[in-house]
Amino acid sequence: MIDPPDFRRLVVCATLAVVACFGPARFHAVSAGDTQTGDRRKEAERVFREDVAPFLKTYCVRCHGNGKAKGGIRFTNMMKRPEAGELRRSWQSALANVREHQMPPEDAVEQPTEAERRTFINWVGMIKFLNPEDPGLYVIRRLTKAEYGNTLHDLFGVDPSVAAELPDDVAGQGYLNTLSPLQTEQFLAIANTVLDRALGPPEGPPNERQQKLFGKPPQKNAARDPARAVARTLARSVYRRPAKEEEIETLLAVFDLAQANELSYTASLRLMLKAMLVSPQFLFITPARDAEAGKTIVPLDDHHLAARLSYFLWATMPDPELAALADGGKLHEPAVLRTQVKRMLDDPRARALFDGFGAQWLGLGGLQTKTFDTVKFSQM
């Protein structure tokens, strides 16, 4: 059994590996005409043509070509489409054999020089550049039950147990991501409870938090402009990113509806805030802007990155420092990102990484129902 310090180191290493994948190339849209990608592809093609193909013909094809497939490897086929995904293991096997001097065999008439071996070994790592970049299908995901409760706590100071009655999360698209009809109804009920606890009864006197969120009521004939400002400020916190203009207009439509039904200014804002709490923009982690037309790979904007990072490491919304870096467009810079990851891992909230991703990754959810041999696994 892994003890807590070892488990922490294991998950920290995994986290840093994940964050390393968030390098600059992940933050810049890549298209067919991307200069850096095109240069790498051309270089991989050149090395294959000038060095690797002659290497294979000289030292390998005699035993691994023309119908021969020793060890399951036939280079004549691999040379036609070196980038094919199904050939990846064959290239890895060839790389290992060449690196360890197992191939060509010792009794082969011709042996490559060390420089030739290094060129081949280095080129195998370049095969990925022969294919268009593909980070995989992007799927937005819903906040998990724990993330939802933690976020409500950070926004309004309510106890995270306010979400306790939600059904347990069910895995979907590789993460706890599904949304049932029962949950949809419960989110509305929880929003009512949260607002009652944080702001007091709808018709009660305004408390300190309500005054902080809504400000002072304006004159009735001048209510919409202040309401727009409140909508923009609240949406930045609730959506974890700046709201788009069409999103602000949707929220103001809720405010206008409340006003048309003769609700007070404060009650109208309260209804608008409730709409935010049951919106996809709050319940799901969503990007701050739409993708550019014609782009097959799009960047993670800084606000989206901040949310992904915060929910991954802390199971809650970004804190003020992370949010400020996102607002300033600095978070995607590698040095800034690494500094933030280290800061967040040193925070007690990083325990959520073990309870969330770590537990799901290692399949720890069912341990309580398992029976262990107490002699072999005394620590269990």
Salt bridges, closest charged atoms under 4 A:
ASP6 OD1 - ARG9 NH2 2.10
GLU43 OE2 - ARG46 NH2 2.77
GLU50 OE1 - ARG46 NH1 2.73
GLU86 OE2 - ARG81 NH2 2.63
GLU100 OE2 - ARG99 NE 3.87
GLU114 OE2 - HIS101 NE2 3.07
GLU114 OE2 - ARG117 NE 3.95
GLU147 OE1 - ARG141 NH1 2.95
ASP154 OD1 - HIS153 ND1 3.10
ASP168 OD1 - LYS145 NZ 3.48
ASP169 OD1 - ARG142 NH2 3.21
ASP196 OD1 - ARG270 NH2 2.55
GLU245 OE1 - ARG228 NH1 3.98
GLU245 OE2 - ARG232 NH1 2.94
GLU247 OE2 - ARG241 NH2 2.85
GLU249 OE2 - ARG228 NH2 2.91
ASP256 OD2 - ARG224 NH2 2.84
ASP290 OD1 - LYS244 NZ 2.97
ASP302 OD1 - HIS332 ND1 3.10
ASP319 OD2 - ARG343 NH1 2.95
GLU321 OE2 - ARG343 NE 3.35
ASP327 OD1 - ARG236 NH2 2.99
ASP327 OD1 - HIS303 NE2 2.68
GLU333 OE2 - LYS330 NZ 3.82
ASP347 OD1 - ARG349 NE 3.02
ASP355 OD1 - ARG351 NH2 2.98
